[in-house]
C-alpha cells in the first residue's frame, strides 16, 4: 500500500511517515500543495493524508483538482481547522475522513486502515498464489497455513510480485516501486532483499514461487511440473 502525506509541518510529516512505514506502508511526503498535487497525479497512491492549510495551494484546492482526474484515490484530511463548515466542505469535495490536530498516531492508523478496508470493494483484500496467501489489510503472510513474519519492505516486495504475478519485474522497477529510489544498476539492494525473502517464503517449502529470469529480473509464479 502506497500513501502520500501532504503536510507543510515537516516534523508532523516525518512523524506520520515513520509510523506508517513501521506499520508496513510505503510512504512519500510533500510539503506544499503544488508538489503534493503533482505527486498525487503522477503516482498510483491508494491513500492521501492531506493537510488543509498548505502553502502555494491549500488542501481543499488540491482535493478539488485531484477529484477531476482521480476520483478513486482515498483522502484523509488532517488539519487544525475543526469548524463544522470546514469538515462539511472537505467531505463534500470528496474526502473520506477528517482528523483534527492534535491527533494520536494510533487513531490516524486506525482511520487509515478503516478507509482502506472500505475501499476494497474493487481491490482484493488478499492475494494468493499456490499455497501462499497475503492479507493486504492485516499485513499478514501465510504459506501452507503457516505464518511467515516479514519486515515492512519484505512485505511490500512480496506484495508487488504477487500483484503482478507471472510478470517479470526488472531490478530497476522493483527498486523504484518498493524503495522509491533510483540507483546504480550495479547495486545489489534488490538481490539481497530477494534472497532474504526467498529464505522465508520459498526455502522451507518444496514448491518454489520466486524465480530469477537471467538478465531480466524476478517473477512470482507457480511453475508447472513437466
Backbone torsions as a table, in degrees:
resi	resn	phi	psi	omega
1	UNK	NA	130.4	-176.9
2	UNK	-113.5	128.0	-175.4
3	UNK	-123.9	142.0	174.5
4	UNK	-112.9	126.0	175.9
5	UNK	-103.5	118.2	177.9
6	UNK	-110.9	102.6	-171.2
7	UNK	-152.6	124.6	-175.5
8	UNK	-80.5	-18.3	174.7
9	UNK	-83.4	104.5	-170.2
10	UNK	-62.3	-34.0	179.2
11	UNK	-63.4	-41.5	178.7
12	UNK	-67.7	-43.8	-179.2
13	UNK	-59.8	-44.7	-178.6
14	UNK	-70.9	-33.9	176.7
15	UNK	-62.8	-47.0	179.3
16	UNK	-66.1	-43.4	-179.9
17	UNK	-60.7	-44.9	-179.1
18	UNK	-60.8	-46.7	-178.7
19	UNK	-64.9	-42.2	-179.5
20	UNK	-69.8	-37.4	178.2
21	UNK	-63.4	-43.2	178.3
22	UNK	-65.2	-21.8	178.7
23	UNK	-90.6	4.7	172.4
24	UNK	102.2	6.0	-180.0
25	UNK	-95.8	155.3	170.2
26	UNK	-95.6	124.5	-169.0
27	UNK	-127.5	131.5	171.0
28	UNK	-111.9	160.3	179.0
29	UNK	-131.5	150.5	171.9
30	UNK	-139.6	148.4	-172.2
31	UNK	-113.5	5.1	172.7
32	UNK	-150.2	165.6	-174.1
33	UNK	-66.7	-35.0	-179.2
34	UNK	-66.7	-49.4	178.5
35	UNK	-63.7	-38.9	180.0
36	UNK	-62.8	-44.4	179.1
37	UNK	-64.8	-40.0	178.8
38	UNK	-61.7	-48.9	179.6
39	UNK	-61.9	-40.9	-176.9
40	UNK	-65.3	-29.5	-179.6
41	UNK	-90.0	-11.9	-176.8
42	UNK	-104.3	-11.1	-174.5
43	UNK	-130.9	152.0	-176.5
44	UNK	-85.9	71.8	178.4
45	UNK	-79.8	144.9	173.3
46	UNK	-87.4	-24.9	-176.0
47	UNK	-154.5	144.5	174.4
48	UNK	-117.1	137.1	168.8
49	UNK	-107.0	112.0	-163.8
50	UNK	-122.2	118.9	173.9
51	UNK	-75.2	149.8	179.3
52	UNK	-84.8	-46.4	-176.9
53	UNK	-87.1	90.7	-177.5
54	UNK	-120.8	149.6	172.7
55	UNK	-72.4	156.6	176.5
56	UNK	72.3	-46.3	177.7
57	UNK	-153.8	124.0	-176.3
58	UNK	-75.1	166.8	-174.6
59	UNK	-61.6	-36.8	177.8
60	UNK	-62.1	-41.5	178.7
61	UNK	-65.2	-42.7	177.7
62	UNK	-59.6	-47.0	-178.4
63	UNK	-63.2	-44.4	-179.5
64	UNK	-61.6	-44.4	-179.2
65	UNK	-69.0	-39.3	-178.2
66	UNK	-64.1	-37.7	-177.5
67	UNK	-66.0	-19.2	178.3
68	UNK	-70.9	-31.0	-175.6
69	UNK	-112.8	-21.6	-177.5
70	UNK	-141.3	80.8	-177.5
71	UNK	-74.2	-10.8	-172.9
72	UNK	-96.7	-20.3	-178.3
73	UNK	-66.4	142.0	-176.5
74	UNK	-92.3	143.1	-173.6
75	UNK	-133.1	128.7	170.7
76	UNK	-112.4	120.5	177.8
77	UNK	-81.8	133.0	-178.2
78	UNK	-126.6	111.4	-170.5
79	UNK	-158.6	159.9	176.6
80	UNK	-84.3	-8.8	-178.6
81	UNK	-83.7	110.5	-174.1
82	UNK	-111.7	11.6	178.3
83	UNK	-64.9	145.3	-177.8
84	UNK	-58.3	-41.0	-177.4
85	UNK	-63.8	-32.7	177.3
86	UNK	-68.4	-41.3	178.7
87	UNK	-63.8	-44.2	-179.9
88	UNK	-62.1	-44.7	179.6
89	UNK	-59.3	-46.1	179.9
90	UNK	-60.7	-44.7	-179.9
91	UNK	-67.6	-38.0	178.9
92	UNK	-67.9	-28.7	177.7
93	UNK	-77.3	-10.9	175.1
94	UNK	116.8	12.4	175.9
95	UNK	-70.4	147.1	178.5
96	UNK	-86.7	-27.7	-177.1
97	UNK	-157.8	169.4	-173.1
98	UNK	-146.4	117.1	179.7
99	UNK	-118.2	131.9	-176.8
100	UNK	-97.7	134.3	173.8
101	UNK	-74.2	149.9	-8.3
102	UNK	-71.6	154.3	-175.8
103	UNK	-136.7	161.2	174.1
104	UNK	-97.7	144.8	-179.9
105	UNK	-63.8	-34.7	-179.6
106	UNK	-60.9	-37.9	177.6
107	UNK	-68.8	-43.9	179.5
108	UNK	-59.2	-45.3	-179.9
109	UNK	-62.0	-40.6	178.5
110	UNK	-64.0	-39.8	178.5
111	UNK	-66.8	-40.5	177.9
112	UNK	-59.9	-50.4	-178.4
113	UNK	-64.5	-38.6	179.2
114	UNK	-64.8	-43.3	179.1
115	UNK	-62.9	-44.8	180.0
116	UNK	-67.0	-35.5	179.2
117	UNK	-64.0	-41.3	179.0
118	UNK	-67.3	-27.6	-175.0
119	UNK	-77.6	-9.7	-170.2
120	UNK	-83.9	23.2	171.6
121	UNK	-66.8	-33.9	-179.7
122	UNK	-101.3	-20.6	-178.9
123	UNK	-114.2	137.9	-177.3
124	UNK	-64.8	143.9	174.0
125	UNK	-75.9	-26.7	-177.9
126	UNK	-132.5	152.9	172.5
127	UNK	-118.6	143.6	-179.9
128	UNK	-146.0	148.6	173.4
129	UNK	-151.6	126.5	-174.5
130	UNK	54.5	-125.5	-179.2
131	UNK	-98.8	14.0	178.7
132	UNK	-96.7	129.9	179.1
133	UNK	-128.0	132.1	179.8
134	UNK	-119.5	117.5	178.2
135	UNK	-91.4	107.7	-174.0
136	UNK	-73.0	-26.6	-178.8
137	UNK	-80.4	-47.8	-176.5
138	UNK	-89.6	-4.1	-179.6
139	UNK	55.7	49.0	179.1
140	UNK	-121.3	144.2	179.1
141	UNK	-127.4	134.8	177.1
142	UNK	-133.6	148.5	172.0
143	UNK	-136.0	126.1	-177.1
144	UNK	54.2	35.8	178.9
145	UNK	81.4	-0.9	-178.7
146	UNK	-100.9	133.1	-180.0
147	UNK	-69.1	134.5	176.0
148	UNK	-116.9	119.7	-179.7
149	UNK	-87.6	121.1	-178.7
150	UNK	-121.2	149.9	170.1
151	UNK	-72.2	169.8	-178.9
152	UNK	-61.4	-39.3	-179.9
153	UNK	-72.3	-37.5	176.6
154	UNK	-63.1	-40.3	178.3
155	UNK	-64.8	-43.4	178.9
156	UNK	-62.8	-40.4	179.3
157	UNK	-65.5	-46.3	179.8
158	UNK	-64.8	-39.4	178.7
159	UNK	-62.5	-43.1	178.0
160	UNK	-59.7	-47.3	179.7
161	UNK	-62.4	-38.7	-178.4
162	UNK	-72.3	-37.6	178.9
163	UNK	-65.5	-26.2	-179.0
164	UNK	-122.7	39.8	-177.4
165	UNK	-58.9	144.8	-176.3
166	UNK	75.2	0.8	176.5
167	UNK	-105.0	128.0	179.2
168	UNK	-76.0	123.7	-178.9
169	UNK	-109.0	129.6	-179.6
170	UNK	-73.7	159.5	177.2
171	UNK	-60.6	-39.4	179.7
172	UNK	-62.8	-44.9	179.8
173	UNK	-64.7	-43.0	178.9
174	UNK	-60.9	-44.2	-179.3
175	UNK	-61.9	-40.3	-178.9
176	UNK	-69.2	-41.8	-174.2
177	UNK	-80.8	-32.1	-177.7
178	UNK	-93.9	-44.4	-177.6
179	UNK	-101.3	-10.2	-178.3
180	UNK	56.0	42.8	180.0
181	UNK	-133.5	155.6	170.7
182	UNK	-112.8	126.9	-177.0
183	UNK	-141.5	166.5	178.9
184	UNK	-56.7	134.1	-176.2
185	UNK	-63.8	-12.6	178.3
186	UNK	-81.9	-9.9	-179.5
187	UNK	-66.5	148.0	-179.0
188	UNK	-110.0	21.4	-178.7
189	UNK	-55.7	-48.8	-177.9
190	UNK	-67.4	-42.7	-179.2
191	UNK	-60.0	-42.5	179.2
192	UNK	-64.7	-42.6	179.9
193	UNK	-64.5	-41.0	178.0
194	UNK	-63.4	-42.1	179.9
195	UNK	-60.5	-43.6	179.9
196	UNK	-68.1	-38.2	178.8
197	UNK	-65.3	-40.6	178.1
198	UNK	-62.1	-37.9	-180.0
199	UNK	-58.8	-31.8	-178.2
200	UNK	-93.2	-39.6	-172.0
201	UNK	-91.5	-34.2	-173.0
202	UNK	-109.2	-45.0	-170.5
203	UNK	-56.4	-38.4	-179.2
204	UNK	-75.1	-3.4	-173.1
205	UNK	-123.9	150.8	-177.4
206	UNK	-70.7	-42.0	-176.8
207	UNK	-84.6	112.0	-178.1
208	UNK	-87.2	136.9	-176.3
209	UNK	-112.1	-27.8	-178.3
210	UNK	-96.1	119.3	-174.1
211	UNK	-123.2	146.4	175.1
212	UNK	-94.4	130.9	173.4
213	UNK	-107.8	105.8	-170.5
214	UNK	-55.5	130.0	178.1
215	UNK	80.1	-1.7	-176.8
216	UNK	-125.3	-51.1	-178.9
217	UNK	156.1	-137.0	-174.8
218	UNK	-131.5	155.0	179.9
219	UNK	-145.2	142.7	173.3
220	UNK	-105.1	115.2	178.4
221	UNK	-162.6	158.2	177.9
222	UNK	-92.4	115.1	179.9
223	UNK	-76.2	131.3	178.4
224	UNK	-84.1	135.1	178.3
225	UNK	-67.9	134.9	-179.8
226	UNK	-87.2	NA	NA
